[in-house]
Amino acid sequence: MKQHLLKEIEVGSKNAQLKKRIITHYIYNGGSTIPDLAKELDLSIPTVTKFINEMCEDGYINDYGKLETSGGRHPSLYGLNPNSGYFIGVDIKKFAVNIGLINFKGDMVELKMNIPFKSENTPEALDELCRLILQFIKKVEIEKDKILNININVSGRVNPESGHSFSQFNFEERPLAEILTSKLGYKTTIDNDTRAMTYGEYMKGCVDGEKDIIFVNVSWGLGIGIIIDGKVYTGKSGFSGEFGHTNVFDNEVLCHCGKKGCLETEASGSALHRTLIERIQKGESSILSNRIMSKERPLTLDEIIASVNKEDLLCIEIVEEIGQKLGKQIAGLINIFNPELVIIGGTLSLTGEYITQPIKTAIRKYSLNLVNKDSTVTTSKLKDKAGVIGACMLARSKMFEN
């Protein structure tokens, strides 16, 4: 495949900008005819025809044949060529990493979930992450020079524009994205993990035409992703969505951010983990009691979620308490943003109604009635795949969106 377009993008020519707009249109809308594309982009039909022909020659666009119409000439349907390039998404979890590969059209080609990986903020962990990504690339059966971008989800404060991570793997002044590009040998970008989950859900999950969305990621930590008028909102430096670090409680629990009283200290996976252990140590009973008291190995959040779904009363009670606290604060977000859709995602969303029902009850209690009537509350459709799918989709969109 010719790489004319990628060279144009690097130079930043006007033609490249128009071609990027065409690709972005196809990313979000699928195939379309030249007249429809010209109307959507407010360009002349001859101009669009010229660019489409060039992009067909370069291998980025395919002619998918004539459309059946009621009369007159049958226009051709054009769309992205799935084999013209590939994108890799990497989603880092606390004890594992998920890696996916999509083609140019956005179809998942290869997906590896729960590859063992201990997420630590050390140079050694970063090197191990790179080793796992390169191992994945080595095993996929595609032309390696067609991998156009890798996007890696990183928790905490991430500036996707500059490529800096300020919470994790922040070992030198160079941007983390630049370091990863050097280590991997492929163009690499980074973004916040919750924002990636939000984008994954928007592109491939439960979103059905909604343009104003809040995605609540209740995993080990707590964060939100925000979509306003169909665009992911990042804030000035990419730090939007730090919902978990809103000061809410008058407690003495130290948050990992270094402050006390954060929402995350009582409404997150880490809060569930800590509270369950504390209550069992004080004599309350759970099917995890023996497991916790034996201290053979660290208790995982997945084990607690499994116990909730096995109807363990103590685990359910703590999850419901978290749902009530979380719902009260989500009510405030609804009052501020007036979203069409609120998606509950992350590890704790796998408990289903046990967490969503108390959230919905608290929202009705604490938000303005007229405002909350506009907001549908649902759970993530992509579940534990939201992050890796979002990372793949971001790897592609970052190449072509302005």
Buried (B, 14 or more C-beta within 10 A) or exposed (E): BEBBBBEBBEEEEEBBEBBBBBBBBBBEEEBBBBEBBBEBBEBEEEEBBBBBEBBBEBBBBBBEEEEEEEEEEEBBBBBBBBBBBBBBBBBBBBBBBBBBBBBBBBEBBBBBBEBEBEBEBEEEBBEBBBEBBBEBBEEBEBEEEBBBBBBBBBBBBBBBBBBBBBBBBBEEEEBBBBBBBEBBEBBBBBBBBBBBBBBBBBBBBBBEEBBBBBBBBBBBBBBBBBBEEEEBBBEEBBBBBBBBBBEBBEEEBEBBBEEBBBBBBBBBBBBBBBBBBEBBEEEBEBBBBEBBEEEEEEBBBBBBBBBBBEEBEBBBBBBBBBBBBBBBBBBBBBBEBBBBBBBBBBBBBBBBEBBBBBBBBBBBEBBEEEBBEEBBBBBBBBBBBBBBBBBBBBBBBBBBBE
